[in-house]
């Protein structure tokens, strides 16, 4: 029955002797000879199968189930039907039970076949896709990597379609054994079956004629493989039966083999497909109504592409997964691009996602970071890819592993998906191995099928590539991560992304070695695409003349000139400052991949999010209670934590019903002082210092005609002038913003009837002049590079004739061009290379260079012409907008009380006080500390990494100072380099097993780098060592041990405990106990007090409830809620409560009276009826409930008509 279950449907013959007892076999012998067989479509009586089910000798795992199923199944099979036909008809009857119109069995069969084809084999309706085929094969088929020729016959029946995994010569050479003996004629007729060829019957016949002992095969993923096939159905039924019998486990929803990443391209493709379906429908409707014989009919009249573009734009603008990029710093940008979300269309929702989905899963290892995820309700739903993870072609996350063969680690890297990894035993990256790759230990710690166990090295299949492959980019930047609790590490990872780029950057003293990689890969630092010599450097541009051997000879535009435009003081999406600074000087030689310019938050090519500051762990007069931070005034004075923020403000001049809005200097009712910084057109000048309330763009809007007030009538009578018909709608600086205007941009439609024509023309001319200057600059660079390349080619070449300039012979026929004469003859050779060079091969090369330069110049001219045309055409503004002005204001924000700061270990806090330097605790040598942290922030948080960082930071700083002193005594560059290398070895003798393997290589690279520096740059490096310290690398999971830190502290003359005696700056007395002091890398976060602090005096009110609005953006008030009311009631503060709920809130009349009383200097006021009460009464009226007030006189009055103010006039006020 075991074989019966798999094969009787299609395969003949089937041998039954394994499972059927001899008594039954004798009764159903249908074949010839002694071996019983059942042929395809032969009928077997139910009794025979029942007899089999009763036999205790039945060896099949699920024979009983199949037999019981067959016993229950008693279809009426038409004699003319095959079993396949009968099955299809039966399925059709079950799916279409009402369809009994067709009596003819053949017609019925035809319908059944059509339905079957439509459901399973119509690609428009059903498509497994390549991913689906891979998943089915992985789940229910055990696809072999190689197959023997003997098994080729059963290949097509047992497996879904397969393909060759390598090129194979048929009737040719035996790949495994010796070559076949072939005639010379036959060799010419060899056929090569290419890798990827589908294995069908014809290919099998060809493979049979070869002497291969094994054939490499792989999955075939196209054509019919994208449908459910017969081998799939059989394998699925078998799998389900095994599942029922407990031989297999149910699928794990959180397993990464069952979760796939849908990249942006795929989402966009799906969106575009929706648009195409809409377009197709509209096209059909249009074709039905249009006159197709019309000669003027165009394709554009029938097909409207807006459906496609609209659906794509809708996805990018309003899609749940389309987010505003986080640009707070380079790390935030990089992390945002590597983020994975389980939310969005077709995904989970925050409410429905259970704990199992959010939790860390063993398959996350090396693919998804277990640390970096949000803290709120999205925890576990949004995650980050690990440092080495990538997607395979099917969208599954894969992680790299080193291959291990016979206990020896090879230098082959293989990427495995979660569903592949389960089959193998994988050792850890830091397992000790010798230089040949052999494991040194008898037993190796490894992962096998989700468990961790000790195994024999011979059992190991793969090895991790690095300990840091478990974590994401953010987490890999935290030194001593292994000593931090996971919750705090999570906060540390997330807060690094919130660090603001500082004015003066500084690399971390204690790093992990990932800083340079992140700076380069984030795109913040500028990297040289090709090697060469720096031609010119300015603040906003670097030009490199590329090495001759790196110029692409096949590219008609490549003349070996790379121009790098640098971003200067641009505002990011989070209003932080993006600014790039050159690191190279004119004449420097650079290699491909060299970092040539620093970006925001980078220092000399390393990610630098914060500053190394001297911290002390001690309480300080209660000011660092509950994570508050005490800082020194030095951090403010020396701009240590000062950052630049660039805000953008927009002002639109629109077309209104009463006429166009106008940008002008003539603003109604504004003093000349307020207009002082505006130009003649009403726009703020660049460089002006502005404060809240200052006008940035003067704008007036037409007012509607209204009845003149008595005052206006009086003015008209006296002066004969009408009051202004426009109102002031100028753009003003909002509250909390103060700074310098660094840029103004004006965009306008190019309409001849528009006002301010002269101004717009002026702006356009200015812009075009700027473009012309840039083009001229580009031309000079291109011509200079062309001349350099031509000189390189022609020096030493002979001239075929005399060359004269102004009658004077420069070169005679046969003379060679020298460095002295090359400049004189260059212009002749550029114009006519073949006429002035004897060597025609060189002349052709020169011609090629000249033509490339010409093409390059033409290209740039075309680019600039298009840009000029765009300027003259005018800006493409939104409908109804005539003019748009953008003003950019830069603010310098120093660190202040209320700003949030953090370390890299989740140790966050708010600045509580800025102390003068002299009041800060200081060390015995007189050095005051910069920051005082509360020691109680360490034990309960379990982030001991910050303490280890503090100790190691102090040792690294002192080591740098020692090195600087030693170098002052040395004269020769060689001796200095030797000393630096010596100290570098001491500082980095702390890293783990893997880092030590590459130590010599790193030292060699450092020496080469130092030797390549000129004296001035070397001095700058030494200065960094003195001021910052020697950078120390402690990679994640292989960092410095406690013993390593103690050794380093001893080397610089500090106690092993890392504690020092501190003296109170206020009293001059030493503190009772020694204190942990050292250097920690601290960040200033984007949560700054300037963006949070807010106070309302009078401001806007809600239209319906008439209560003040809420929130800083609306200049709102603080909500006085239920619990606050209870608090005042509990204290018996009746009058205060009445104020809160009436005159300070929505009592309109009362508000006016209070204001009036304050103006008049009175101390009494009257309470009216709050608007919210009136709203409630109106709502009750809407429910047909008439609510009325009973007055003292026995009369009734509508509640919203009662005037309490007039009633209370006779009564005395509270303060009277």
SULGIRA-V668690 format. One line per field, one symbol per residue. burial: b if it has 16 or more other C-alpha atoms within 10 Angstrom, else e. A space follows every 50 residues. Layout:
burial = ???
This chain:
burial = bbebbbbbeeeeebebeebbbeeebeeeeeeeeeebbbbbeeeeeeeebe ebbeeeebeeebbbebbeeeeeeeeeeeeeeebebbebbbebeeeeeeee eeeeeeebbebbbebbeeebbeeeeebbbbbbbbbbbeebbeeeeeeebe ebeebbebbbbbbbbeebbbbbbbbeeeeeeeeeeeeeeeeebeebbbbe eebeeebeebbbeebbbbbbbeeebbbbeebbebbbebbebeeeeeeeee eeebbbbeeebeeeeeebeebbebbbebbeebeeeeeeeeeeeeeeeeee ebbbeebbeebbbebeeeeeeeeeebbbbbbbbbbbebbbbbbeeeeeee eebeeebbebebbbbbbbbbbbbbeeebebbbbbbbbbbbbeeebbbbbb bbbbeebbbeeebebbbbbebbeebbbbbbbebeeeebbeeeebbbbbee eeeebebebbbbbbbbbbbbbbbbbbbbbbbbbbbbbbbbbbbbbbbbbb bbbbbbbbbbbbbbbbebbbebebbbbbebbbbbbbbeeebbbbbbbeee bebeeebbbbbbbbebbebbbbebbbbbbbbbbbeeeebbbeebbbbbbb bbbbbbbbbbbbbbbbbbbbeebbbebbbbbbbbbbeebbbbbbbbbbbe bbbbbeeeebbbbbbbbeeeeeeebebbeebbbbbbebbbbeebbbbbbb bbeeeeeeeeeeeeeeeeeeeeeeebbbbbbbbebebbbbbbbbebbbbb eeeeeeeeebeebbeebbeebbeebeebbebbbbbbbebbbeebeebbbb eebeeeeeeebeeebbbeeeebebbbeebbeebbebbbeeebbebbbbbb bbbbbbbeeebeebbeebeebbeebeeeeebbbbbbbbbbbbbbbbebbb bbbbbbbbbbbbbbeebeebbbbeeeebbbbbbbbebbeebbbbbbbbbb bbbbbbbbbbbbbbeebeeeeeeeebbebbbebbbbbbbbbbebbeeeee eeeeebeeebeeeeeeebeeebebbbebbbbbbbbbbbbbeeebbbbbbe ebebeeebbbbbbbbeeeebeeeebbbbbbbbbbbbbbbeeeeeeeeeee beeebbbbbeebeebbbeeeeeeeeeeeeeeeeeeebeeebbbbbbbbbb bebbeeeeeeeeeebbbbbbbbebeebbeeeeeeeebeeeeeeeeeeebb ebeebeeeeeeeeeee
